[in-house]
Amino acid sequence: MNGAYMSPLLKSVEEAGIKGISRKRDPSSIKSDDFFNEAEETRIKLGSLINAAPQQIALIPSCSYGLKSVVNNLPVNNGKYAITVAEEFPSDYYTILNWCKKNDKELKVISPPNSLQGRGRIWNDKILESINIDTAVVIISSIQWTDGTRFDLQKIGERCKEVNAVFIVDGTQSVGALPIDVTAYRIDALVCAAYKWLLGPYSIGFGYFSEYFNRGVPLEDTWMNKSNANDFTRLTSYIDEYKPGAARYNAGEFSNFILTPMLGAALEQIIDWKVNLIQDYCSNLIQPLVRLLKEKNFWIEDENYRTNHLFGFLLPQTLSRAHLLEKLQERKVFVSIRGDAIRVSTHLYNTERDIVALGEILATL
């Protein structure tokens, strides 16, 4: 129950990777159009997941790559500070911290309340109250990555638009398992790694860049992002023009003939399953565990402010975390420790038997 760490690989995704490796044995089978067509199909699938135009999506090797592309194109003459939350994922925190240092901005870190009662609601209120006309940018994960606290992205996005602040979201811990709509949530940029809830391979992901960024400067000067790239006979007819939309932010060699087909195969399965039904399955699956946690005085976030595919719980002070980990190892129950939370993250491959195993360990303790 550790999909938030790294998902297992679907058999269909594994097969796509093996096929991609085999193609290199005969490079003559790889045509010039193959450098672009499969990536375009992948962008279409990604767009359908987050309600975005495919041309506003770029293929990237990592979240940190996408985040750097975004902050390099932020305006520096509006707002005095940036906003993030306490215990944000390190890549997000370091990226915005260094942007603040470089551009003489203050980074405000919004912490949750000291009390655990009503924590999610109060934390969301604090975030919204912190956004004002002096805010340049808000950067936040779609959910809190250590315990699954849900942030109200729609309200945060609306507030950012009211004060002309740029809204950046790291969707790595939810895209593919929790519905997200970049248009409805007024998100300016969203980055996401593929190896978790997109069920894809490591070292590939995507970035959504709204039209706000369509004239920005990319990290790389790869030939593949230029408007004449598809015509291999004209590559030395050097031009300034990029392909439309967010294509300029594609990483070099984005047509990776192994990883890109693997991501495409994973997306095809997720779209077939439907993201909302994945979330519903996880919700039904974890209900016995949630009841047990509450009965035994383990803290868990209120239902309205937590996700079902990923959530954390805190141990009562009388219990030893080391002892719990020892018992989990004995039963081969795999979860994560993130911050103070025991993080549980489930998917369709989990069954009632898995929930029972974890529940028995906790009840015994």
Buried (B, 14 or more C-beta within 10 A) or exposed (E): BBBBBEBEBBEBBBBBBEBBEEBEEEEEEEEEEEBBEBBBBBBBBBBEBBBBBBBBBBBBBBBBBBBBBBBBBBEEEBBEBBBBBEBBBEBBBEBBBEBBEEBEBEBBBBEBBEEEEEBBBBBBBBBBEBBBEBBBBBBBBBBBBBBBBBBBBEBBBBBBEEBEBBBBBBBBBBBBBBBBBBEEBBBBBBBBBBBBBBBBBBEBBBBBBBEBBBEBEBBBEBEBBBEBBBEEEEEEEEEEEBBEBBBBBBBBBBBBBBBBBBBBBBBBBBBEBEBEEBBEBBBEBBEBBBEBBEEBEBBBBBEEBBBBBBBBBBBEEEBEEEEBBEBBEEEEBBBBBBEBBBBBBBBBEBEEEBBEBBBBBBEEB
